[in-house]
Amino acid sequence: MTAIKDIAKYIHKNPDTEEARVMRTLCESLERGESFDLGSIYNMKDKAYNIVIAFIDEWRFDRHVKSRRLGKYLAEKAEDPVAS
């Protein structure tokens, strides 16, 4: 959850920068399940780039954990004859 806070703080402190625009676009794309041009992050300043990479890593991990929990829950429901 820290990467999400870091990206929000960066956007808030630097609202008119290209880095903030790219970060907003990334967040919106991930939220909507849309594609995002990863090439747009390569020209960012180091601090912004590192925040974006941490954000993507955290987002991916969170999705993985949620899908595993959902899969486990669905498997348990399928095995439980009372739940049917």
N, C-alpha and C positions, 0 to 999 in steps of 0.2 A: 504494500500500500504506500510505501514511501515514494516510489517512482511517480505515482499518480500525483501526490502532493508536490513533488519537485517540479513536475511539468506544469502544474497549475500555478505555482509560485513564479516560475520563469515567465510564463505567458503574462501573468499579472504585472510583473516588474518591467517587462520589455514588450509591451503590447504592439508597438508599431514596427518591430523588427521582422525581417524575413524568417528568422528562426521561429518566432512565435506564430507566424502565419502557417508555417509548415507543421508545427506541433499541433495547432488547432485542426488543420486538415487531417493529420494522422489520427487524432482522437475521434474526429467525426467519422472517418472512414472505418475505423475499427468498430465503433458503436453501431454503424449501419451495416457492417459486413461487406463493405465495398472495397475495391482494390485501391492501392496507394502506391505512388511512384517512389520506391525506395531511393532512387537516384537523387531525389530532392534533399536528402539528409547529408549527402557527402560533402557539400560545401559549407556546412554549418561550422560555427566556432566550436572548439573542443568541448567546452562545458555543455553547450546545447546538444551537441552530438551524443555525448555520454549520457545525458538525461534521457534522450530519445531511445538509445539502445537499452538502457535499464528499464524504461517504460515498456518497450516491446517485449523484453524478456519477462517482466512481471505479468503482463497481459497474457502472454502465451502460457505461462505456468498456471495462472488462475483458470484459464480455459481448460487446461489439461486436468486440473484437480476437479473442477466442476463436472466435466464429462465422465470422469472415473466415478465420482459419487453418484451421478445419475445412473450410470451403467450398473453399479452395485445395487442401487435402490430398485431398479427395474428387474434385476435378476432375483433379488429377494422376493419381490412381489410375485414373480412368475412361479417361484418354488412354494409359496405360501398358499395352500388351498383355501384358507379362511378369507384371504384377501380377494379371492375371485368372486 
